[in-house]
């Protein structure tokens, strides 16, 4: 007991320093990011365990170590205490010094350790300097209480679930509803020069448009998924304030409308708008997310019963994943030379976490869409990227989730069924070709998005990104074809209400941030919206419409009345006036701003952009080649690299490493994304990348924040051989 009393002040020091170094900054980051816990399906107990571990865990462990060592050797305990003090002061000082003075690497480490030693010696010299810990020691507990009761995260655990709507009246339509919500999908990439669906590159979207009401003049009301998807499913404009994208903040939505009368097959991503009472929580047991059905092990038919709750094992895994993310946040704070990652609100969500796993075992042939050209035999190949990073794992799980979405579709006698999937495609990271071939990925912003530093440095850089986005959208087209084929097999294609929509797009114009509103925001706000229902006349509808109009439109198809007020207007009723409407924009963890955006010229700008960037494919021999021809000088692809029109140039390939071309596995992740710069030269130079003697990629150089003459291109996968490959960078002669 005397030892404990003698170590009381040092223990208080540890708690005070840990509060400043760890508890306050880490819990502040998570407290402003409730969507992280929404994705994890965190319960109230999860929040308490997480907060206690972050706030109280580090100082408690350090204090116990000091006490145990002190029982054996008092002098050693003082040495351990000195080490802990230096470490905690350093953790506090590193981000302050790094961000204020711009120091990196060894210089940052030396300055930080010097400051930490000065603080330690000052505490030993001056008693008054240590006395502050008596008052600051409760800081970890205060941070924990603020996180649990005063941050936006607190709203997740305190809301009451509203009862589902009982659709007791005879509905005008009571068949199955199939809803596919895509993510970060600007409509412009689907269009040809005439403003129609590019049939050569997107045959399945064209087929969908032929049999649906296509609302071509639809605009989104938010630039971020956390606001855009709730608006889509509630029929309401976003509001200011940090609001979790879950049922506690958006209780009146599509799922509440249908849960009382429909079997719910719901797979959400990023949001959690269907509460456990309506969609029993299988998110921690099953990569599909939430659903309200189970399958009898002896019967292929769905058994419409409440699903079993998540197991304790998977709950533990979900908590572990939150702690993994906390370690990532903490390590980023103390990184001596941090890698600059993509800010969420600029190009795409920097998704921090996933509870999904990727375990697809279906063959390509089982998924291959019937309407896809024969050259696309690998178009829907499920892929798993080797990575411990949650951002990449989340994207990798998307094909798996889609396969299970298809599996849930059956010819059950239960007609009232909702099949909902929010698919995080063609969302960044772009790393799959139209034919389903995965290529290597870097989370360093200057490699993943060359020419982007808060805004596109040039139209050339933005156009290079457009090619990659279009290729990944081509992969989505193949998945859509598989969905159509599945519905036809089940004889549901003509009997179901089918909705294909997207939450928001992306700006791909010079000087434009990917997710912020500028003068021309038609690619950020212009999204696909297709509605197909029995008796609905297929057409291209160019009346002004908004994403919030979807819910009242679905209610109109059903013949159901919404028992709450909405901002949207059914697309079947009186058209809205062309003018302006609110759009929510802002960075993750901050209150979104509501801007009144003029959309009167939206469709004209959209069609003009499509006309500018569309290039008719020269051949249908290669599906990927058709997308690569959207880039500069597509006519050069496949030509002889020794041709006189090409000449040597001094160039540096930044990514990937040269070794990536020496051991190519054609069945794995291919080195297709090439980033580099000329050692001299000027913007506007046409660069060709020759692989095994043939031109496999073409790029135009541009200037960005790193180099005066940079280039980026995607290579034609057919140019690669298994094993060793020769790569050469040349320039087109004047």
MOMOCOR-V272457 format. One line per field, one symbol per residue. ss: DSSP state (h for helix, s for strand, l for the rest). A space follows every 10 residues. Layout:
# MOMOCOR-V272457
ss=???
This chain:
# MOMOCOR-V272457
ss=lhhhhhlhhh hhhhhhhhhh hhhhhhhhhh hllhhhhhhh lllhhhhhhh hhhhhhhhhh hhhhhhhhhh hhlhhhhhhh hhhhhhhhhh hhhhhhhhhh hlllhhhhhh hhhhhhhhhh hhhhhlhhhh hlhhhhllhh hhhhhhhhhl lhhhhhhhll llllllllll llllllssss sslllshhhh slllllslll llhhhhhhhh llsssllssl lsllhhhhhh hhhhllllll lllllsllll lllhhhhhhl llssssslll lsllllllll llllllllll lllsslllll lsslllllll lhhhhhhhhh hhhhhhhhhh hhhlllllll llllllllll llllllllll lllhhhhlll llllllllll lllllllllh hhhhhhhhhh hhhhhhhhll llllllssss ssllllllll lslllllssl llllhhhhll lslllsllhh hhhhhhhhhh hhhhhhhhhh hhhhhhhhhl llllllssss ssllllllll llllllllll lhhhhsslss ssllllllss slllssllhh hhhhhhhhll llllllllll llllllllls ssssslllll llssssssll lhhhhhhhhh hhhlllllll llhhhhhhll lllhhhllls lllllsssll sssssllhhh hllsllllls llssssssll lllllsssss sllsssssss lsllllllls ssssllhhhl llslllssss ssll
